[in-house]
């Protein structure tokens, strides 16, 4: 009699069963391959880190927008009000339903197909804006080595988009392994920069007192958009939960690791910038490579620039991994064309969805960095609100269902918890409407795009009814 041990369970196979001495090696090999094709906690933590952060690259405008005192306060408060409730919500819902499609499937179960379509559509749109940012950042850091790269911005962006698309088509494990390497390449430059800064300042760094006193509301709201953007994406990493080994435990451990890494690297980057005395306008315009060059010369600036390129590439691949799974589950429900759910015959990845995402993003790289951030956050915040409503709703409709991870709050407590990120979202959006010069136009555009969900939903219903009538 053969026994296959899996955790605390034992599977018994008699001589008459399928699992004989001859067939067992093949079965065991298939099981081993299935495990190998799933993400491990360290790989998942790297993917989460790159999906949410990718290092402090993109945080450069913050000091110019708010000043050092307000920047530190935003970096301390925003994770508590914006990220912690989000992470808790994701962990509970994902422990209930660790399925492909993640937040789309959660909303579908709690609120129905219509709101699930809203969730998927808004997420798809905001991710296009998000993805378009990274090729532009890649070119910015590449120009540190080759200033003429700006003249070839579009070809370089397209090359990055399609190389990342190819990596995603090869499957989730190559993305996970690539993410581990890129995460190391992102973290090392700032650890070197931090060590160099300590040497220059004899082991002591000045920490400005966190305060909003020297910043007006308009400045803080723009800075808030920047910080919020650098802290989004926790829910994106649940869309491939079935491709993660032991998903409940893995997500809990991996998210904790990624959360600590994200906050630490952001605070380190801002503290180094303040102590280096770099002009905030120069930092905003030329990025962290200019900080490295100021402190250590060309060699240190080059290391930072290489890290920025790795960050942009890793972020793009990680975010594409998550969003490419959403069209598949929506097409399963006849909400998008069925061809989008096609899997690659060898790598089992949703290659048609990946190709479609790559095509759309290829047309969006002409947009400006600042506008894309505002559009991104406005759309993301709306989708996130539906996830909080889903959490509260499932506490009522599925109150007795097993949750390996459960937030220790009742429904009223969950409502109060959800008001924290919602308040941050409203505050940022209000600031955008008051800032006529930089933020009003993209904010209005994002709100119009939000309304497109209902229009597309009606078109989808009309088309499905038409097919049934034929």
Order of alpha helices (4+ residues) and beta strands (2+ residues): beta-beta-alpha-alpha-alpha-alpha-alpha-alpha-alpha-alpha-alpha-alpha-alpha-alpha-alpha-alpha-alpha-alpha-alpha-alpha-alpha
